[in-house]
Amino acid sequence: MLSRKDGILFIEGVSSLQLAEKFGTPLYVTSKEQLERNILAYREAFPDCEILYAVKANNNLAIMKIIAKNGFGADVFSAGELYMALLAGFPKDKILFNGNSKSDDEIEMGVSACVKFSVDSLDELKTLDKIAGKYDKMVEIAFRINPNIDPKTHPKIATGLKESKFGIQMEQAIEAYEVAMKCKNIRPVGIHFHIGSQILETLPFVEALKKIEELAIELEKIGVRLEFIDIGGGLGIDYEGKGAPTPMDLARAVLPVFEDIRARLRSKPKLWLEPGRSIVGNTTVLLTKVNAVKKGYKNFVAVDAGFNILIRPAMYNAYHRVLVANKEGEEELYTIVGPICESGDILAKDRRLPRIEKGDILVILDTGAYGFAMSSQYNGRPRCAEVLVSGEKVALIRERESFGDLIAKQRIPEWI
Ligand code: LLP
């Protein structure tokens, strides 16, 4: 999706400098072609499976619409994500409402939208049964099971360890399904797990699936008809240029094990997946302008995007490759920092880049997942715009916020 013409970086057929000029910076730029390639890679790797896009990775409506149009379902983690997923056109029978702390109102919205639920606790189950009864509906559920697997990723994004807040312990699973079987308005039809994110090996997925095998067999014995086993998301992407498993690698590792499990079951469940990052991560770059270059203890480059716009480096020590949009050539060592009033506001440390000056445009790669989605207005900075490119076409898909947006919901009491 990236190429150089006369030294200038192009995203598909569009000059990054012209984009920065026209829409301002910081600016997220997404390639429709790259998104479609990623969608196709999953389709080819998992032809008979249900693929639910994890909306939390990137909830831009235009981006979600492209994914929905390609027949994917959606994993939503809040009523807000459910609202946006329905707007984007994901069919409700392909939406799974996840979450470890759903409010009664959120459950009510999910029930009235007729989506399936991944239930995280017995308290949630009871509330769901009651609300489903009120609406006279039968709700299909899976339980989120904690398989106690180490996915060997950053501790903040490992979700299937035994100490994690997510899911029901394996030892308590059968009992939970037994309780669900007795609920009047609930039908347990699935098993769900999600072990973490940015996982760069396929083995943890296989291990988790193997751990689920006996549970699936026991569940059939107590009368559960399994329609799906959902192995979550988590496939990592190649942030550092060192390689990463592809959807096909994941399929080759996981599908034979799944087929073995299926062969032992009467109910022939389908495999479900919930990829987020590996669908949108490498579709997008962040353009940011250099406000100042300063030789201090280090060679600091101060840009207009900070952890308000891209929090991953500050939060997870995440690595994103950086390029200079408008030049190549002799390199120096730079540390790229944002405009936020915190020492942790560092986007990239000690990078070799062509000599940088004020006004240059830097390009931060692989920012389509958990980029804009985790942005904030911290330090009184409106969130930035997003554009979609395809060939030479460009469309604004999210307007830059204004100062008015900073105060839009604030009220000043008369009595102060
Ligand atoms: N399903 C569930 C239940 C999840 O919790 C997640 C991500 C996914 C699917 C999608 O996982 P993915 O394929 O994107 O790895 N903000 C962090 C990542 C947090 C992931 C949270 N859950 C980051 O920027 O690395």
Residues whose N, C-alpha, C, O or C-beta is under 5 A from the ligand:
A	BS01	LLP	A54 A57 D75 N98 I157 H194 G196 S197 Q198 G232 G233 G234 L235 E274 P275 G276 R277 S278 R312 A369 Y370
